[in-house]
Amino acid sequence: MIKDRVKLILSKKGMTQKQLANQLGITPEALNRTISNNPTVKTLIDIARALETEASELIGSKDVYGFVEVNGNVHKITSIKDLENVLKLAKQSI
């Protein structure tokens, strides 16, 4: 779960959710809602940047499956590597 991964990374960095929320320019409540649900790729990238890590670290699972649309193209995700490649594409379009 993304929320658990964010909490773990925050703990390792000695940060709080409030500090992360401030860095992202949102309220702690909004951050909690975001990481408790299914954040967008852009949101994952923003959180990862704020945490100085890769967005794939926020996933924290080897079992990844889904479809992601970036710039009108749908990409099938079956591994962390697939996700990392799609995240690179998404970063390039931001």
N, C-alpha and C positions, 0 to 999 in steps of 0.2 A: 504494500500500500504506500502510495506517495507520501501521505502524511507522516507515516512512520519513518520513511527515509529522510524526509526533511528534518524531522525532530532529531534523528541520529546525527545528521551532518551538522545541524545547529549545535548540538551538544559537543561534538568533536571540535568545533570552531569557537566554543565558548560564547555563542550568541543566543539571543532569545528570539522567539517569534515576533515579539514587538519590535525588536531592532531590525529584523528582516522586513517586516511590514513597512517600517519607516523608510528603509532603503528603497523599497518598491513603490513608495508613495501611496500606500493603501492602509486601511485600518487593520489592526490585528484580527478583528472579526471577519473582515473580508478575506484576509489571508487564510484563516482557518477554514472558511467555507470553500475557498478555492482548492486547497490541498486535500480537503475531505471528499471532494467530488472528482470529476474527471476534467482536469485543467486542459486548456488548449495547448498545442505545441508552442505557440508564442509565449504563453504563460510559463510553461516548463523552461523555455530558454531564458526568460527574464529571471525566474527564480534561480536557475543554475548560475547565471552570470552574477547575480547578487551574492551567491554562496561561493563563487569562484570555483565552480566544478562543472562537469559536463551534465547535460540534461539527462543522459542515459543513466547517470548515477541516481537520479531521482526515481527512476523506475525500480531499480534494485532487484529485479527478478530476471532469471534466465528464461522464464516462460512468458514470452511476449507474442501477442498475436493481434492483428487488427488491420485496419485500413486508415490511411491518413491522406488527406487531400492537401496538396501544396500547389498554389498557383494554377488551380484547375486540373491538376494531374493527380490521379489516385494511385497511391503506392501501397502495396501489400507488405505488411510487417510480420515477419516470422522469427525474428531474432533481435537481439540488442544491436547487432551490427547493422541490420536493416534500419532500425530506428535511428542510429547514429548517422547513417547516410541521409535519411530524410531530414533529420535535424540540420545537417550541413546545408542541404538545399533551402530549408526554411530560413536559416541564418543569412544566406546569400540574398534572399528576397526582402529582408527587413531593411 
